[in-house]
Amino acid sequence: MPLHGARAAALLAWVNSTKVCADPLDDLSQLRDCSVFIRIINKIHRSEEGESVLEQPLPERISFIRGFLQKHCKHKSAAENLVSAQELLEGEELALAKVAVLLLYHTSMSCKSPGDWNEFDYNTQVELASVLKFVLDNEESLNENLETFLQRKAPLSSSSASSSSSEEHSPLLSLPHKREVRFLELQKIASSSGANNMLPGPPSSPMGDVMQTPQFQLRRLKKQLAVERENRDELEVELAENRKLLTEKEAQITMMQQRIDRLALLNEKQAADQLEPKEMEELREKNESLMVRLHEALKQCQDLKTEKGQMDRKINQLSEENGDLSFKLREIASHLVQLQEALNELSEEHNAALAQSQEKQGQLESELRDALQEKKCSEEKIEILQGKISLLEDQLAKLGDCSAQKGEVMGDILQLEELKQEVSSLAAKGAELQATVLRLEEEKQLREAALQSERGRFEEEKQQLGGLVASLQSSLSESHQARERLERDLRAREAGEPR
């Protein structure tokens, strides 16, 4: 089955971005001699470890690459079975794509920052992000799933194909939906509420989205800690070798001291026997030579003891730093889980509250419109009735003096009293409607204030998580610098030490 075209093109674009070959490659088949992979490995470690391998035949190159992948992958046996030496010898594109995927993952974990991915166009970043997220989610089952992921899917119906196409171009959305909340989603929610954000702005690329997730950050920290532990183990092995060398030199010094003692006894005996001056001179010269060598050996032994003491202190310091780092990593991992659960709950509560608020706000606005309309109608009725009252009062003033029309005047008065009562009733109703309007507006303001408070709490949780990740990264950086200083001291000592 052929490779998925977009993913193969994205992997090739990433290989070209490493700039380890003079001319850009336009097909995965051009990687079959494996020299580009070796140069990428050298660039990752900033060393020339594989330069000599480039002069070796293809089987030795493949062995070097597979050895690197087995050493740096989470599960060495899985890496050994994942990339077949025979398939690489035959130049199969699927095997070449697997190597590119593993190197992309290792590089992203080791040195790439979100900003470094802006050199790629959006669609390429989408495909690279899907590859990186796939490896993160399938580390335990890469052997079963990676080939299917890299190969083109079987043709689907028109409706299914449309859905599949949408998923291919949105890998972050097409992955199995979990209840975890990504940093980007948190920042979007926070920015929509108008809250000030103390962290840097959201990543502007799909690769940045993946690399800013707690899952990726925690995996990168664990990988860096494993590298620090491995370096510490190597330093401890080297320290053991130095201790062995020191023991051997002390044994040599002891033997030389014994020889000097024997020569001194021999000198005394020969002096007693009155040896010839020539033989005595030879013995003195040998004795002086041995004494010089003894002093040199003693000085070298003292230097080794001093360096051993320094190495012990540095190893202890590095061990303490790694111990603190391990504790911090466990603590941050536990806190990340707690914060993730809290963020998930808060996200659900926020979504539910938002839907409820929107529904309640719609209801309040409808009631408010009805109340305002009814208030307007009541005010119009009051104006009409007040006009009628004024008219009747004028008529009563004119007819009040005519006794013949007294009955009609009394009727108008009763009619007038009824209008006044109706006006009073409408005024009371208007006041009640005004109170209802005020209550509805106050309820709306309280609802908006509650939502704003919830958004602020949500943003504060997110900032705490970012601060913890930054603190742990700072600790890792300090430990890494200490390890580099120790390695420089070891190399300097080895360069100046006679063998």
Number of C-alpha atoms within 10 A of each C-alpha: 11 10 18 15 11 18 23 23 18 21 21 21 20 20 22 17 14 13 14 17 14 7 8 13 14 11 12 19 14 15 20 19 18 21 22 19 22 23 20 21 21 16 16 16 12 9 11 13 13 18 13 9 18 17 11 10 10 17 15 13 22 24 13 17 23 20 14 16 23 19 14 16 18 14 13 16 11 17 22 17 13 20 23 16 17 12 13 21 16 10 18 16 20 23 21 22 24 19 21 21 22 19 22 20 19 20 17 18 20 15 11 15 14 17 12 11 21 14 11 17 12 16 15 23 21 22 24 29 22 25 23 21 20 18 17 16 13 13 15 13 11 20 16 11 14 20 17 14 16 21 17 15 13 7 9 11 9 9 8 11 13 12 13 17 10 13 14 18 17 17 18 20 12 14 13 7 8 7 12 17 17 17 20 18 13 17 22 12 17 20 16 9 16 11 14 10 14 11 12 8 11 16 17 14 19 24 29 20 19 24 23 19 15 21 17 18 17 17 13 19 20 17 18 18 19 16 14 21 17 12 16 17 14 12 19 15 12 13 17 13 12 17 15 12 15 19 13 12 17 17 12 14 19 13 12 17 15 12 14 18 13 12 17 15 12 13 18 12 12 15 13 9 9 10 12 10 10 9 12 15 11 11 17 15 12 14 18 13 12 17 15 12 14 18 13 13 17 15 12 17 18 14 13 19 15 12 16 17 12 14 19 14 12 17 19 12 14 20 17 13 19 21 13 14 20 16 12 16 22 13 13 19 19 12 14 20 14 12 17 20 15 15 22 17 15 18 20 13 13 19 12 12 17 13 12 12 18 13 12 16 17 12 13 18 16 12 15 19 13 14 20 17 13 15 21 14 14 20 17 13 16 21 13 12 18 15 12 15 20 12 12 18 15 12 13 18 10 11 15 15 11 9 10 10 11 14 10 14 21 13 11 16 16 12 13 20 13 13 18 17 11 15 21 13 14 20 17 13 16 21 13 14 21 15 13 16 21 13 14 19 15 12 15 16 12 12 16 14 12 13 16 15 11 17 21 16 12 20 21 14 16 20 14 14 17 17 12 18 18 13 13 17 18 12 16 20 13 13 21 20 11 15 19 13 12 18 14 11 15 16 12 11 13 11 9 8 10 7 5
